[in-house]
Amino acid sequence: MRTKEEVKQLLDTLQDASDKDLKFNEEEIYKDYEKSNNHQSLPIKILSIFGGILASLLFMGFLFITGIYDSELGLLALGIPLIIFGTFITKATDNILLDTLSISAYIIGFVLLGVGLSQMETHENVISLIFIAIAASTLFIVRSYLISFVSVLIVCGGFLFLIISNHTFDSIHIYVSLLAVVLTLLYLKEAKLITYNKTFSQLYDSVRIALIFCFLAGLYLSGRNYRIDRIDEYSFEYSWISSVVIIAAILYVISHLFEMLNIKKNEQKYGIYALSVFILLPTIFSPAISGAILIILLSFMVNYKTSLVIGVVAFIYFVSQYYYDLHYTLLTKSIVLFGSGVLFLGLYFLTHKKLSSDEKI
């Protein structure tokens, strides 16, 4: 970590390199730099989340032994304060132990609130809407990475629960389509969102990775619908809706890749568009595959390695799932596998050629 003297030296270097008279607030710059260096890495944050979940399970086991689950009012009286406590404790200080404590209290509070409301015979739709409202409100109050991450998962999970519990399985394509659009704009407009508002900059990282997991959950359900009960209510004729939206998002991302790869000729652009549509067309039968491709392209655009790895793993899984899905013929599966392979090979040779030419220059 740099000392104050090193930060001052860096600012002096910037001043000397500029023709204009620059003024810096050295103390505020150093405080922000020090704060950013104190932030935990993503693996530590993930461990904190899992640690909080394990601690929550142990504590709920203790509550089960004490018999508090027999009292609906007792569950509500304990659950609501725990949610409030977990929400606001992170505003006091930014410490890894308090982060784990807050996420534990937050999760336990939601579990106790849900059990208490269910024992009061509250309709499951009402419980889901209450969860969504509380989690969404928390996003506007707290700037904690862990709390905002879990809040986004609760909001999206609530909508998925409403879709499944009400047997409106075709709505999963609307859910996937909306997340595809949101993620595309979130990735491609990253710079504007971060600089537009301080709140956006504080929530951006946690909301982005949480939406990736929510998007994958929707893709998983859309690709494995035979696991859902009462599958007779699911209509496969609507599966193209989310695929069309995702393919359109992929083409939009490709248009931004033209600028990155310095492709200016319209003939080349139209040719790449036509080839991409031709290759992606078979994935209209499986939005999960095109969704994973979208994650990979977006991650490549912004150089976000975490979601890039997630996208590659998801792509391998969804292709394997698609191949063994008995709903489609072997010919259809082979076309999708062939098309996906050609797409990635084409992207590799295109980017490799452009990057190599830039290095020579």
C-alpha positions in Angstrom: 0.0 0.0 0.0 1.3 3.5 -0.9 2.2 5.9 1.8 1.1 9.6 1.9 4.5 10.6 0.5 4.1 8.2 -2.5 0.6 9.5 -3.2 1.9 13.0 -3.1 4.8 12.1 -5.4 2.3 10.6 -7.9 0.2 13.8 -7.8 3.2 15.9 -8.4 4.1 13.8 -11.4 0.6 14.3 -12.8 1.0 18.1 -12.2 4.3 18.2 -14.0 3.0 16.3 -16.9 0.1 18.7 -17.4 0.2 22.1 -19.0 -2.5 23.4 -16.8 -2.5 24.2 -13.1 -4.1 21.2 -11.4 -5.4 21.3 -7.8 -5.8 18.1 -5.8 -7.4 17.4 -2.4 -4.6 15.2 -1.2 -6.2 14.2 2.1 -9.4 13.0 0.5 -7.6 11.2 -2.3 -5.5 9.4 0.3 -8.5 8.5 2.4 -10.4 7.0 -0.7 -7.2 5.1 -1.7 -6.8 3.7 1.8 -10.5 2.8 2.0 -10.3 1.0 -1.4 -7.3 -1.0 -0.3 -9.1 -2.1 2.9 -11.9 -3.7 0.9 -11.9 -7.4 0.9 -11.3 -9.4 -2.2 -14.1 -11.4 -3.9 -13.0 -14.8 -2.5 -13.0 -13.3 1.0 -16.5 -11.9 0.4 -17.7 -15.3 -0.9 -16.3 -17.0 2.2 -18.0 -14.4 4.3 -21.3 -15.2 2.7 -20.9 -19.0 3.1 -19.7 -18.4 6.7 -22.8 -16.4 7.3 -25.0 -19.1 5.9 -23.4 -21.8 8.1 -23.6 -19.6 11.1 -27.3 -18.9 10.3 -28.0 -22.7 10.1 -26.4 -23.3 13.4 -28.2 -20.5 15.1 -31.6 -21.6 13.6 -30.8 -25.1 14.9 -30.4 -23.7 18.3 -33.7 -21.8 18.0 -35.4 -25.0 17.0 -34.1 -26.7 20.1 -35.4 -23.9 22.3 -38.9 -24.3 20.8 -39.3 -20.7 19.5 -40.7 -22.2 16.3 -43.9 -22.9 18.1 -44.6 -19.2 18.5 -45.6 -17.2 15.5 -45.3 -13.9 17.3 -41.9 -15.0 18.7 -40.6 -15.7 15.2 -41.8 -12.3 14.0 -40.5 -10.5 17.0 -37.0 -12.0 16.5 -36.9 -12.0 12.7 -37.8 -8.4 12.1 -35.2 -6.9 14.5 -32.5 -9.3 13.1 -33.2 -8.0 9.5 -32.9 -4.4 10.8 -29.8 -5.2 12.8 -28.1 -7.0 9.8 -29.1 -4.1 7.5 -27.7 -1.2 9.6 -24.7 -2.7 11.4 -22.5 -2.4 8.3 -23.1 1.4 8.3 -21.2 1.6 11.5 -17.9 0.2 10.2 -16.4 -1.8 7.4 -15.0 -4.9 9.1 -14.9 -8.5 7.9 -16.2 -9.9 11.2 -19.1 -7.4 11.3 -19.8 -8.3 7.7 -20.2 -11.9 8.6 -22.3 -11.0 11.6 -24.6 -8.8 9.5 -25.1 -11.3 6.7 -25.9 -14.0 9.3 -28.4 -11.8 11.1 -29.9 -10.7 7.7 -30.4 -14.3 6.5 -31.7 -15.5 9.8 -34.2 -12.6 10.0 -35.7 -13.5 6.6 -36.0 -17.2 7.5 -37.7 -16.5 10.8 -40.0 -13.9 9.2 -40.9 -16.4 6.5 -41.6 -19.2 8.9 -43.6 -16.9 11.2 -45.8 -15.6 8.4 -46.3 -19.1 7.0 -47.4 -20.4 10.4 -49.9 -17.5 10.5 -51.3 -19.0 7.3 -50.2 -16.1 5.2 -50.5 -16.8 1.5 -47.2 -17.7 -0.1 -47.6 -15.0 -2.7 -47.9 -12.4 0.0 -44.8 -13.7 1.7 -42.9 -13.5 -1.5 -44.0 -9.9 -2.2 -43.0 -8.9 1.4 -39.6 -10.4 0.9 -39.2 -8.6 -2.4 -40.3 -5.3 -0.9 -37.9 -5.6 2.1 -34.9 -6.7 0.0 -35.5 -4.0 -2.6 -35.8 -1.3 0.2 -32.5 -2.5 1.7 -30.7 -1.8 -1.6 -31.6 1.9 -1.2 -30.4 2.0 2.4 -27.3 -0.1 2.7 -24.1 0.2 0.7 -22.6 -3.1 1.9 -21.4 -5.5 -0.7 -22.7 -8.7 1.0 -26.1 -7.3 2.0 -26.8 -5.8 -1.4 -25.6 -9.1 -3.0 -28.0 -11.2 -0.9 -30.8 -8.6 -1.4 -30.6 -8.9 -5.2 -30.8 -12.7 -4.9 -33.8 -12.4 -2.6 -35.6 -10.1 -5.0 -35.0 -12.3 -8.1 -35.6 -15.5 -6.1 -39.0 -14.0 -5.0 -40.0 -13.5 -8.6 -38.9 -17.0 -9.5 -40.9 -18.4 -6.6 -44.0 -16.5 -7.7 -43.6 -17.9 -11.2 -43.2 -21.5 -10.0 -45.7 -21.5 -7.2 -48.4 -20.0 -9.4 -47.6 -22.4 -12.2 -47.1 -19.6 -14.8 -44.0 -21.4 -16.2 -44.1 -19.4 -19.5 -43.4 -16.3 -17.5 -39.8 -17.6 -17.0 -39.0 -16.3 -20.5 -40.1 -12.8 -19.6 -37.9 -13.0 -16.5 -34.9 -14.2 -18.5 -35.5 -11.6 -21.3 -35.6 -8.7 -18.8 -32.4 -9.8 -17.0 -30.7 -10.2 -20.4 -31.5 -6.6 -21.3 -30.6 -5.3 -17.8 -27.3 -7.1 -17.8 -26.4 -5.9 -21.3 -27.0 -2.3 -20.4 -25.3 -2.7 -17.0 -22.1 -4.0 -18.6 -22.0 -1.7 -21.6 -22.9 1.4 -19.7 -20.6 0.6 -16.8 -18.6 3.9 -17.0 -21.7 6.1 -17.1 -23.4 4.3 -14.2 -20.4 4.4 -11.9 -19.8 8.1 -12.5 -23.5 9.1 -12.6 -24.2 8.6 -9.0 -22.2 7.7 -5.9 -24.8 5.1 -4.9 -24.5 3.3 -8.2 -20.7 3.1 -7.9 -21.0 1.5 -4.4 -23.6 -1.0 -5.4 -22.4 -1.8 -9.0 -20.1 -4.7 -8.3 -22.4 -6.6 -6.0 -25.5 -6.0 -8.0 -23.7 -7.1 -11.2 -22.4 -10.4 -9.9 -25.7 -11.1 -8.2 -27.7 -10.5 -11.4 -25.4 -13.0 -13.2 -26.4 -15.7 -10.7 -30.1 -14.7 -11.0 -29.8 -14.8 -14.8 -28.2 -18.3 -14.7 -31.0 -19.5 -12.4 -33.6 -18.4 -14.9 -31.6 -20.0 -17.8 -31.4 -23.2 -15.7 -35.1 -23.3 -15.1 -35.9 -22.6 -18.8 -33.6 -25.4 -19.9 -34.7 -28.0 -17.4 -38.4 -27.4 -17.3 -39.2 -31.1 -17.1 -38.0 -30.9 -13.4 -40.9 -28.6 -12.6 -44.1 -30.2 -11.4 -47.2 -30.0 -13.5 -45.1 -29.7 -16.7 -48.3 -30.1 -18.7 -48.9 -26.4 -18.1 -45.6 -25.5 -19.7 -45.8 -24.5 -23.4 -42.6 -25.0 -25.3 -43.9 -22.8 -28.2 -42.9 -19.7 -26.2 -39.3 -20.7 -25.6 -38.3 -18.6 -28.6 -39.2 -15.4 -26.8 -36.2 -15.3 -24.5 -34.0 -16.7 -27.2 -34.8 -13.8 -29.6 -34.2 -11.2 -26.9 -30.8 -12.8 -26.0 -29.7 -13.1 -29.6 -30.7 -9.4 -30.1 -28.6 -8.5 -27.1 -25.6 -10.5 -28.4 -25.8 -8.7 -31.8 -25.9 -5.4 -29.8 -22.8 -6.4 -28.0 -21.1 -7.4 -31.3 -21.8 -3.9 -32.6 -19.7 -2.6 -29.6 -17.0 -5.1 -30.4 -16.6 -3.6 -33.8 -15.3 -0.4 -32.1 -12.9 -2.4 -29.9 -11.6 -4.4 -32.8 -11.5 -1.4 -35.1 -13.8 -2.9 -37.7 -15.2 0.0 -39.8 -16.2 -1.4 -43.2 -19.9 -2.0 -43.5 -19.3 -5.1 -45.6 -17.4 -6.7 -42.8 -20.0 -5.7 -40.2 -23.0 -7.0 -42.2 -21.1 -10.2 -42.9 -20.4 -10.7 -39.2 -24.0 -9.9 -38.3 -25.3 -12.4 -40.9 -22.8 -15.1 -39.8 -23.7 -14.6 -36.1 -27.4 -14.8 -36.8 -26.9 -18.0 -38.8 -24.8 -19.6 -36.0 -27.1 -18.4 -33.2 -30.3 -19.4 -34.9 -30.2 -23.0 -33.8 -29.9 -21.8 -30.1 -33.4 -20.5 -30.4 -34.4 -24.0 -29.1 -32.3 -23.4 -26.0 -32.0 -19.9 -24.6 -29.6 -21.2 -21.9 -26.8 -21.7 -24.5 -27.3 -18.2 -26.0 -27.6 -16.7 -22.5 -24.2 -18.2 -21.5 -22.7 -16.8 -24.7 -24.1 -13.4 -23.8 -22.4 -13.6 -20.4 -19.1 -14.5 -22.1 -19.2 -11.7 -24.6 -20.2 -9.1 -22.0 -17.4 -10.2 -19.7 -14.9 -10.0 -22.6 -16.1 -6.5 -23.4 -15.4 -5.1 -19.9 -12.6 -7.6 -19.0 -14.5 -9.0 -16.0 -12.7 -12.3 -15.4 -15.1 -13.6 -12.6 -18.2 -13.6 -14.8 -16.1 -14.8 -17.8 -15.2 -17.9 -15.9 -18.8 -18.3 -14.7 -20.0 -17.9 -18.3 -17.6 -20.5 -19.7 -18.6 -23.0 -17.0 -22.3 -22.3 -17.6 -21.8 -22.7 -21.4 -20.2 -26.1 -21.0 -22.9 -27.2 -18.6 -25.8 -25.9 -20.7 -24.4 -27.5 -23.9 -24.0 -30.8 -22.1 -27.5 -30.5 -20.7 -28.9 -29.6 -24.1 -27.2 -32.6 -25.7 -28.7 -35.1 -23.3 -32.1 -33.4 -23.3 -34.5 -35.9 -24.9 -36.8 -33.2 -26.2 -34.7 -32.7 -29.3 -33.4 -34.9 -32.0 -29.7 -35.8 -32.4 -29.5 -33.7 -35.6 -30.8 -30.6 -33.8 -28.3 -31.0 -31.0 -25.5 -31.5 -33.5 -26.4 -28.4 -35.4 -26.3 -26.3 -32.1 -23.0 -27.8 -31.0 -21.5 -27.2 -34.5 -22.8 -23.7 -34.7 -21.6 -22.8 -31.2 -18.1 -24.2 -31.9 -17.9 -22.2 -35.2 -19.0 -19.0 -33.4 -16.3 -19.3 -30.7 -13.6 -20.3 -33.1 -14.5 -17.3 -35.3 -14.4 -14.9 -32.4 -11.0 -16.3 -31.3 -9.4 -15.9 -34.7 -11.0 -12.5 -35.2 -9.8 -11.1 -31.9 -6.4 -12.8 -32.1 -5.8 -11.3 -35.6 -6.9 -7.8 -34.5 -4.9 -7.9 -31.3 -1.8 -9.2 -33.0 -2.0 -6.5 -35.6 -2.3 -3.8 -32.9 0.7 -5.2 -31.1 2.8 -4.9 -34.2 1.8 -1.3 -34.7 
